[in-house]
């Protein structure tokens, strides 16, 4: 049977936090595969994760660390096979106490529940699954569960115990998976299990020391990737670089790449910014304004090469600690006017969309608009996961990045229709051709 899993991100995570006692090492990919087997399914059609995100990150905010961690988690979750992440804005509101006059600010999610409900019903109506697993205990989802069951689908709930599980929601579902009792140890992780059982947990191991030579090589590759994407009007996503970027002499291990990026951020060599809900990597505008005492000679040399607008650092040009000062001075640089080596061209071709690809994606969306002209609108989720077009990539992640690029170019826009995110092209095809090029 085909199984679809829907995560109410905030509700699911908060209940996990409550149950696990402040420790979190959950493997979402393994959890989803286990849920498919638990409900007697044999195929995962998609794991859909819905959550709210802030419109901007304020480093001075007391919630900055937590929100930054959330953005990194979502960036990584997008690259787990079968997962689709849906981000919605969090609205900041103010309330004033009538007794003492003290003002308090708080954030609330917008469109998360309505979009999730609409997608569950729409996918069920389109026969996209046989069994739905809802990872939430929120009573607001009860009407949607009842509607999905009325279409002949089986609905299970998955939650961390039944303490935060709505009685109405439980009555509406076919069955309940208690993750506290049933989830396998290898999915929860040793620290979570110890927290749930009340056992003592050994302190975290000290992070491995970052090799200066490897960090410099990664920095040089980041500089090259950021420069290339910016030349084409795009940006380098943090999750993209960690999970999918291929470069010479750059570690392939995801955890190592992530640790090096954290190190480069801590030394203010690079900075992270939010673009369309995704964490992007930027090189500091003034690379000399870094934490000098924390910089290794290798990183300092790389930044010096980057600061010179006439040169681009090659990873093979970076001096190692074993090199003498005289040999380091002989380090070569590559002029921007010289052609890139063949391996660099092949690497960059895998991460950059051509004008033809962008135009084909725009044309495909235009055809979808015509198709739905008298029957509604083009839903973002539908276009990414279900719209069939021979000229459009079948890979959902590639479709999403093409769509993001078209939105950045100003030839496609997103808008809200009854709580759902819809897409539409902007302007005439001739205008779009000029904008894309």
C-alpha positions in Angstrom: 0.0 0.0 0.0 1.1 3.6 -0.7 1.7 5.7 2.4 2.0 9.5 2.7 3.2 11.0 6.0 2.2 14.6 7.0 4.2 16.3 9.8 2.7 19.3 11.7 6.2 20.5 12.4 5.7 22.8 15.4 3.2 20.4 17.1 5.3 17.4 16.5 8.6 19.0 17.5 7.2 20.6 20.7 5.8 17.2 21.8 9.1 15.6 21.1 10.9 18.2 23.2 8.4 17.7 26.0 8.8 13.9 25.9 12.6 13.7 25.4 13.7 16.1 28.1 15.7 18.5 26.0 17.7 16.1 23.9 17.1 15.6 20.2 18.8 13.2 17.8 15.8 11.9 15.8 16.5 10.4 12.3 13.5 11.7 10.3 14.3 9.6 7.2 14.5 6.4 9.2 11.4 7.3 11.2 9.4 7.8 8.0 10.5 4.5 6.6 9.6 2.7 9.8 6.2 4.3 9.9 5.5 3.0 6.4 6.3 -0.5 7.6 4.4 0.0 10.9 1.1 0.7 9.0 1.7 -2.3 6.7 2.7 -0.1 3.7 5.2 -0.9 1.1 5.8 2.4 -0.7 6.4 6.0 0.6 4.7 8.5 -1.8 6.0 11.5 0.2 6.8 12.9 3.6 5.4 16.4 3.9 6.7 18.7 6.6 4.9 21.9 7.4 6.1 24.7 9.7 6.3 28.4 10.2 9.5 30.5 9.8 10.4 34.1 10.7 10.6 36.6 7.9 14.1 37.6 9.1 16.6 36.5 11.7 17.7 39.1 14.2 21.1 38.2 15.8 20.2 40.4 18.8 17.0 38.4 19.5 17.1 35.9 22.4 15.5 33.3 20.0 18.2 33.8 17.4 20.1 30.5 18.2 16.9 28.4 18.2 15.6 29.9 15.0 18.9 29.6 13.3 18.9 25.9 14.3 15.4 25.5 12.8 16.5 27.0 9.5 19.5 24.7 9.3 17.3 21.7 10.2 14.8 22.5 7.4 17.6 23.1 4.9 18.9 19.6 5.6 15.5 17.9 5.8 14.8 19.0 2.2 17.7 16.7 1.0 16.3 13.6 2.8 14.8 11.4 0.1 11.1 11.6 -0.1 10.7 14.7 2.1 9.0 17.9 1.0 9.3 21.0 3.3 6.7 23.7 3.2 7.6 27.0 4.9 5.1 29.6 6.0 5.6 33.0 7.6 5.4 33.6 11.3 3.6 36.8 12.2 4.9 38.8 15.2 2.2 40.2 17.4 2.1 42.4 20.5 -0.2 42.1 23.6 -0.4 44.5 26.5 -1.4 43.5 30.0 -4.4 45.6 31.1 -3.3 45.4 34.7 0.4 46.3 34.6 0.7 47.8 31.1 3.6 45.5 30.2 3.8 44.7 26.5 4.8 41.2 25.3 5.6 40.1 21.8 5.0 36.6 20.4 4.9 34.9 17.1 2.1 32.8 15.5 2.1 30.6 12.4 0.1 31.7 9.4 -1.4 29.3 6.8 0.3 26.2 8.2 -2.8 24.3 9.4 -5.0 25.4 6.5 -2.4 24.5 3.9 -1.8 21.2 5.5 -5.5 20.4 5.7 -6.0 21.4 2.1 -3.1 19.3 0.8 -4.3 16.2 2.8 -7.7 16.4 1.3 -6.5 17.3 -2.2 -4.0 14.4 -2.3 -6.6 12.0 -1.0 -9.1 13.2 -3.7 -6.4 12.7 -6.3 -5.7 9.1 -5.1 -2.1 10.0 -4.2 -2.0 7.5 -1.3 -3.8 4.6 0.3 -2.8 5.3 3.9 -2.1 8.6 5.6 0.0 9.0 8.7 -0.5 12.3 10.5 2.3 13.2 12.9 0.3 15.6 15.1 -2.1 15.7 18.0 -3.8 18.9 17.1 -7.6 18.8 17.2 -7.8 21.3 14.3 -6.9 18.4 12.0 -9.9 16.3 13.0 -12.2 17.5 10.2 -9.5 16.8 7.6 -9.0 13.3 9.0 -12.7 12.6 8.8 -12.8 13.9 5.2 -9.9 11.8 4.1 -11.5 8.7 5.7 -14.8 9.5 3.9 -12.8 9.1 0.6 -11.9 5.5 1.5 -8.4 6.2 2.9 -6.9 4.8 6.1 -5.6 7.3 8.6 -3.1 6.7 11.4 -1.9 9.2 14.0 1.7 9.3 15.2 2.5 11.1 18.4 4.8 11.1 21.4 2.4 9.4 23.8 -1.2 10.4 24.2 -0.8 13.3 26.6 -1.0 15.9 23.9 -3.2 13.9 21.6 -6.7 15.4 21.0 -9.5 12.9 21.9 -11.5 14.0 18.9 -8.6 13.5 16.6 -8.0 10.0 18.0 -11.6 9.1 17.5 -11.5 10.3 13.9 -8.4 8.1 13.0 -8.2 4.4 12.2 -5.3 3.8 14.6 -2.6 5.4 16.7 1.2 4.9 16.7 2.7 5.7 20.1 6.3 6.7 19.2 7.3 6.7 22.9 6.6 3.0 23.2 7.1 1.7 19.7 9.8 3.7 18.0 13.0 1.6 17.5 16.1 2.7 19.5 18.3 3.3 16.4 15.8 6.0 15.2 15.5 7.8 18.6 19.2 7.7 19.4 20.9 6.8 22.6 20.5 10.3 24.2 16.8 10.5 23.5 16.3 7.0 25.0 18.3 7.9 28.1 16.2 11.1 28.5 13.0 9.2 28.2 14.1 6.5 30.8 15.6 9.0 33.2 19.1 7.6 32.9 22.2 9.7 33.1 23.6 10.8 29.8 27.3 11.1 29.2 28.4 14.7 28.2 28.8 15.4 24.5 32.2 14.6 23.1 34.4 17.5 22.2 34.1 18.3 18.5 36.9 17.2 16.4 39.5 19.9 15.6 39.2 21.4 12.2 42.1 20.8 9.9 43.3 24.3 8.7 44.3 23.0 5.3 40.9 21.4 4.7 39.0 24.5 6.0 41.0 26.6 3.6 40.2 24.3 0.7 36.5 24.4 1.6 36.6 28.2 1.9 38.2 28.5 -1.6 35.5 26.2 -3.0 32.8 28.3 -1.3 34.2 31.5 -2.8 34.2 29.9 -6.2 30.7 28.6 -5.9 29.3 31.8 -4.5 30.9 33.9 -7.2 29.6 31.7 -10.0 26.0 31.7 -8.6 26.0 35.4 -8.1 27.3 35.9 -11.6 24.2 34.1 -12.8 21.8 36.0 -10.5 21.4 33.2 -7.9 22.8 32.3 -4.5 24.5 29.3 -2.8 22.2 27.5 -0.4 23.8 26.1 2.8 21.9 22.8 2.5 22.8 22.5 -1.1 26.5 23.0 -0.5 26.5 20.4 2.4 24.5 17.7 0.7 24.9 18.1 -3.1 27.9 20.2 -4.1 30.8 18.3 -5.6 34.2 19.9 -5.5 37.8 18.8 -5.7 39.5 18.2 -2.3 36.2 19.0 -0.5 35.2 16.4 2.1 32.2 14.3 1.0 31.1 13.5 4.5 28.0 15.6 5.4 28.9 16.0 9.1 32.4 17.2 8.3 31.2 19.7 5.8 28.7 21.0 8.3 31.3 21.3 11.0 33.7 23.3 8.7 30.8 25.6 7.7 30.1 26.2 11.4 33.8 27.0 12.0 33.9 29.4 9.1 30.8 31.2 10.4 32.2 31.4 14.0 35.4 33.0 12.6 33.1 35.4 10.7 34.9 34.3 7.5 31.5 33.7 5.9 28.0 34.7 6.9 24.6 33.1 6.6 21.5 35.0 5.3 17.9 34.1 4.7 16.7 34.1 1.1 13.1 32.9 0.3 13.1 30.9 3.6 16.4 29.1 2.8 19.8 29.7 4.5 22.3 31.0 1.9 26.0 31.4 2.2 27.7 34.7 1.6 31.3 35.8 1.8 31.8 38.8 4.0 31.8 42.1 2.1 34.9 43.1 4.0 36.9 39.9 4.7 39.5 41.8 6.7 36.9 42.5 9.4 37.1 38.9 10.8 38.1 37.5 14.2 41.8 37.8 13.3 43.0 35.9 16.4 41.0 32.8 15.4 42.1 32.7 11.7 44.7 30.2 10.6 47.3 31.3 8.2 45.6 29.2 5.5 42.2 31.0 5.9 43.9 34.4 6.1 45.8 33.6 2.8 42.5 32.6 1.1 40.8 35.8 2.2 43.7 37.9 0.9 43.3 36.2 -2.5 39.6 36.8 -2.4 40.0 40.4 -1.5 42.0 41.0 -4.7 39.2 41.4 -7.3 41.5 40.4 -10.2 42.2 36.9 -8.9 40.2 33.8 -7.9 41.9 31.4 -5.5 42.5 27.9 -6.6 42.4 25.2 -3.9 45.7 23.8 -5.1 47.3 27.2 -4.6 46.6 27.4 -0.8 49.8 27.1 1.3 49.9 24.3 3.9 51.5 24.6 7.3 54.6 22.7 6.1 55.3 25.3 3.4 57.9 27.9 4.1 57.1 31.6 3.9 59.2 31.8 0.7 57.3 29.0 -1.0 53.9 30.5 0.1 54.8 33.7 -1.7 55.1 31.8 -4.9 51.5 30.6 -4.7 49.9 31.0 -8.0 46.5 32.6 -8.7 44.2 32.3 -11.7 43.2 35.3 -13.8 39.4 35.7 -14.3 40.1 36.1 -18.0 41.7 32.6 -18.3 39.4 29.6 -18.9 38.4 27.4 -16.0 39.9 23.9 -15.9 37.7 21.2 -17.3 36.8 19.6 -14.0 35.6 23.0 -12.7 33.4 23.5 -15.7 31.8 20.0 -15.2 31.3 20.7 -11.5 29.6 24.0 -12.1 27.4 22.7 -14.8 25.7 20.4 -12.3 24.6 23.3 -10.1 23.6 26.1 -12.6 20.4 26.3 -14.6 20.8 27.5 -18.2 18.5 30.0 -19.9 16.9 27.2 -21.9 16.0 25.3 -18.7 14.5 28.3 -17.1 12.5 29.1 -20.2 11.2 25.5 -20.4 10.1 25.6 -16.8 8.4 29.0 -17.3 6.6 27.6 -20.4 5.5 24.5 -18.5 4.0 26.6 -15.8 2.2 28.7 -18.5 0.7 25.5 -19.9 -0.4 24.5 -16.4 -2.2 27.9 -16.1 -4.0 27.3 -19.4 -5.0 23.8 -18.3 -6.5 25.0 -15.0 -7.9 28.3 -16.4 -11.5 27.3 -15.9 -11.0 24.8 -13.1 -9.2 26.7 -10.4 -5.5 27.6 -10.0 -2.0 26.0 -10.3 -1.1 24.9 -6.8 2.6 25.1 -5.9 2.7 21.6 -4.4 0.8 20.1 -7.4 3.2 21.7 -9.9 6.2 20.4 -8.0 5.0 16.9 -7.4 2.3 15.9 -9.8 2.3 18.1 -13.0 3.5 16.1 -15.9 5.5 17.7 -18.7 8.2 16.2 -20.9 10.1 19.5 -20.8 10.1 19.7 -17.0 12.6 17.7 -14.8 11.0 14.8 -12.9 13.2 15.4 -9.8 11.1 17.4 -7.3 14.2 19.2 -5.8 15.3 20.4 -9.2 11.8 21.6 -10.0 11.7 23.5 -6.7 15.1 25.2 -7.4 14.0 26.1 -10.9 10.8 27.6 -9.5 12.7 29.5 -6.9 15.0 30.9 -9.6 12.0 32.1 -11.7 10.5 33.8 -8.7 13.8 35.6 -8.1 13.9 36.7 -11.7 10.4 38.2 -11.3 8.7 36.2 -14.0 6.7 34.0 -11.6 5.0 34.9 -8.4 3.4 33.0 -5.5 0.0 34.0 -4.0 -2.5 32.6 -1.6 -5.8 31.1 -2.5 -8.1 29.9 0.3 -5.0 29.0 2.4 -3.2 27.3 -0.5 0.0 28.6 -2.2 -0.7 29.1 -5.9 1.6 30.0 -8.8 1.2 32.3 -11.8 3.4 33.7 -14.5 3.9 37.4 -14.8 3.8 39.4 -18.1 3.9 38.2 -21.7 6.2 35.5 -22.9 8.3 38.0 -24.8 8.8 40.0 -21.5 9.7 36.8 -19.7 12.3 35.9 -22.3 14.0 39.2 -21.7 13.8 38.8 -18.0 15.2 35.3 -18.0 18.1 36.2 -20.2 
